[in-house]
Amino acid sequence: VSDLLVEVKAIAGPIRQVRHEFGALQKKKRQASRSNSMFASRDSFSYTDEELAEYEKQEGEASKSKRNKPRVNLGDPNR
């Protein structure tokens, strides 16, 4: 299974290591495993003030509409 994970680059190396690795090679593999290619870096996300204001406005409206709904069944077994 670990060989398949290595092939798709989900993990840097096999789970069971046959030989011991020392020094720079081990450090290089450890740093490579820290980089998570599944998520974008934070630098690529930047929002303008207008976008943030619009998002907050939409979230405020959504929370108001959720609060005004009457609670129908709160666990009453007779309903």
Phi and psi restraints in degrees (value plus and minus 20) as a CYANA .aco file:
   2 SER   PHI     -84.9   -44.9
   2 SER   PSI     -50.3   -10.3
   3 ASP   PHI     -83.4   -43.4
   3 ASP   PSI     -58.5   -18.5
   4 LEU   PHI     -87.8   -47.8
   4 LEU   PSI     -59.6   -19.6
   5 LEU   PHI     -84.8   -44.8
   5 LEU   PSI     -55.4   -15.4
   6 VAL   PHI     -87.8   -47.8
   6 VAL   PSI     -59.5   -19.5
   7 GLU   PHI     -82.1   -42.1
   7 GLU   PSI     -60.4   -20.4
   8 VAL   PHI    -108.9   -68.9
   8 VAL   PSI     -12.9    27.1
   9 LYS   PHI      40.5    80.5
   9 LYS   PSI      12.3    52.3
  10 ALA   PHI     -97.1   -57.1
  10 ALA   PSI     -51.0   -11.0
  11 ILE   PHI    -150.6  -110.6
  11 ILE   PSI     135.4   175.4
  12 ALA   PHI     -93.9   -53.9
  12 ALA   PSI     -57.9   -17.9
  13 GLY   PHI    -164.9  -124.9
  13 GLY   PSI     151.9   191.9
  14 PRO   PHI     -83.6   -43.6
  14 PRO   PSI     132.1   172.1
  15 ILE   PHI     -84.4   -44.4
  15 ILE   PSI     -65.2   -25.2
  16 ARG   PHI    -117.0   -77.0
  16 ARG   PSI     100.1   140.1
  17 GLN   PHI    -113.7   -73.7
  17 GLN   PSI     109.5   149.5
  18 VAL   PHI     -98.5   -58.5
  18 VAL   PSI     -58.0   -18.0
  19 ARG   PHI    -141.0  -101.0
  19 ARG   PSI     137.8   177.8
  20 HIS   PHI    -105.7   -65.7
  20 HIS   PSI     120.4   160.4
  21 GLU   PHI    -137.2   -97.2
  21 GLU   PSI     116.5   156.5
  22 PHE   PHI    -147.6  -107.6
  22 PHE   PSI     140.0   180.0
  23 GLY   PHI      48.8    88.8
  23 GLY   PSI    -154.1  -114.1
  24 ALA   PHI     -84.4   -44.4
  24 ALA   PSI     -55.8   -15.8
  25 LEU   PHI     -83.9   -43.9
  25 LEU   PSI     -63.6   -23.6
  26 GLN   PHI     -86.1   -46.1
  26 GLN   PSI     -61.3   -21.3
  27 LYS   PHI     -84.8   -44.8
  27 LYS   PSI     -60.7   -20.7
  28 LYS   PHI     -83.2   -43.2
  28 LYS   PSI     -63.6   -23.6
  29 LYS   PHI     -85.8   -45.8
  29 LYS   PSI     -57.7   -17.7
  30 ARG   PHI     -85.2   -45.2
  30 ARG   PSI     -62.3   -22.3
  31 GLN   PHI     -87.7   -47.7
  31 GLN   PSI     -56.4   -16.4
  32 ALA   PHI     -86.8   -46.8
  32 ALA   PSI     -53.7   -13.7
  33 SER   PHI     -92.8   -52.8
  33 SER   PSI     -43.0    -3.0
  34 ARG   PHI     -93.5   -53.5
  34 ARG   PSI     -51.3   -11.3
  35 SER   PHI     -93.2   -53.2
  35 SER   PSI     100.3   140.3
  36 ASN   PHI    -123.1   -83.1
  36 ASN   PSI      86.3   126.3
  37 SER   PHI     -99.9   -59.9
  37 SER   PSI     -24.4    15.6
  38 MET   PHI     -93.3   -53.3
  38 MET   PSI     -51.6   -11.6
  39 PHE   PHI    -130.9   -90.9
  39 PHE   PSI     128.8   168.8
  40 ALA   PHI     -96.8   -56.8
  40 ALA   PSI     137.1   177.1
  41 SER   PHI     -92.1   -52.1
  41 SER   PSI     136.9   176.9
  42 ARG   PHI     -87.0   -47.0
  42 ARG   PSI     -44.4    -4.4
  43 ASP   PHI     -84.7   -44.7
  43 ASP   PSI     -45.8    -5.8
  44 SER   PHI     -99.1   -59.1
  44 SER   PSI     -29.0    11.0
  45 PHE   PHI    -123.6   -83.6
  45 PHE   PSI      94.3   134.3
  46 SER   PHI    -162.9  -122.9
  46 SER   PSI     108.8   148.8
  47 TYR   PHI    -135.0   -95.0
  47 TYR   PSI     123.4   163.4
  48 THR   PHI    -100.7   -60.7
  48 THR   PSI     146.5   186.5
  49 ASP   PHI     -82.6   -42.6
  49 ASP   PSI     -54.5   -14.5
  50 GLU   PHI     -86.5   -46.5
  50 GLU   PSI     -61.3   -21.3
  51 GLU   PHI     -84.9   -44.9
  51 GLU   PSI     -60.5   -20.5
  52 LEU   PHI     -85.4   -45.4
  52 LEU   PSI     -61.4   -21.4
  53 ALA   PHI     -83.7   -43.7
  53 ALA   PSI     -62.0   -22.0
  54 GLU   PHI     -83.5   -43.5
  54 GLU   PSI     -62.2   -22.2
  55 TYR   PHI     -82.8   -42.8
  55 TYR   PSI     -65.7   -25.7
  56 GLU   PHI     -83.3   -43.3
  56 GLU   PSI     -57.1   -17.1
  57 LYS   PHI     -83.8   -43.8
  57 LYS   PSI     -65.3   -25.3
  58 GLN   PHI     -84.6   -44.6
  58 GLN   PSI     -61.2   -21.2
  59 GLU   PHI     -86.1   -46.1
  59 GLU   PSI     -58.5   -18.5
  60 GLY   PHI     -83.3   -43.3
  60 GLY   PSI     -63.4   -23.4
  61 GLU   PHI     -85.6   -45.6
  61 GLU   PSI     -59.2   -19.2
  62 ALA   PHI     -86.4   -46.4
  62 ALA   PSI     -59.5   -19.5
  63 SER   PHI     -91.0   -51.0
  63 SER   PSI     -53.5   -13.5
  64 LYS   PHI     -86.0   -46.0
  64 LYS   PSI     -61.6   -21.6
  65 SER   PHI     -88.8   -48.8
  65 SER   PSI     -51.1   -11.1
  66 LYS   PHI     -92.7   -52.7
  66 LYS   PSI     -55.7   -15.7
  67 ARG   PHI     -90.0   -50.0
  67 ARG   PSI     -51.2   -11.2
  68 ASN   PHI    -101.1   -61.1
  68 ASN   PSI     -28.1    11.9
  69 LYS   PHI     -93.3   -53.3
  69 LYS   PSI     113.1   153.1
  70 PRO   PHI     -92.4   -52.4
  70 PRO   PSI     125.2   165.2
  71 ARG   PHI    -104.7   -64.7
  71 ARG   PSI     100.2   140.2
  72 VAL   PHI    -106.1   -66.1
  72 VAL   PSI     -83.9   -43.9
  73 ASN   PHI    -138.3   -98.3
  73 ASN   PSI      90.1   130.1
  74 LEU   PHI    -122.9   -82.9
  74 LEU   PSI      12.2    52.2
  75 GLY   PHI      77.2   117.2
  75 GLY   PSI      -7.4    32.6
  76 ASP   PHI     -94.0   -54.0
  76 ASP   PSI      98.8   138.8
  77 PRO   PHI     -89.4   -49.4
  77 PRO   PSI     -35.7     4.3
  78 ASN   PHI    -105.7   -65.7
  78 ASN   PSI     -25.5    14.5
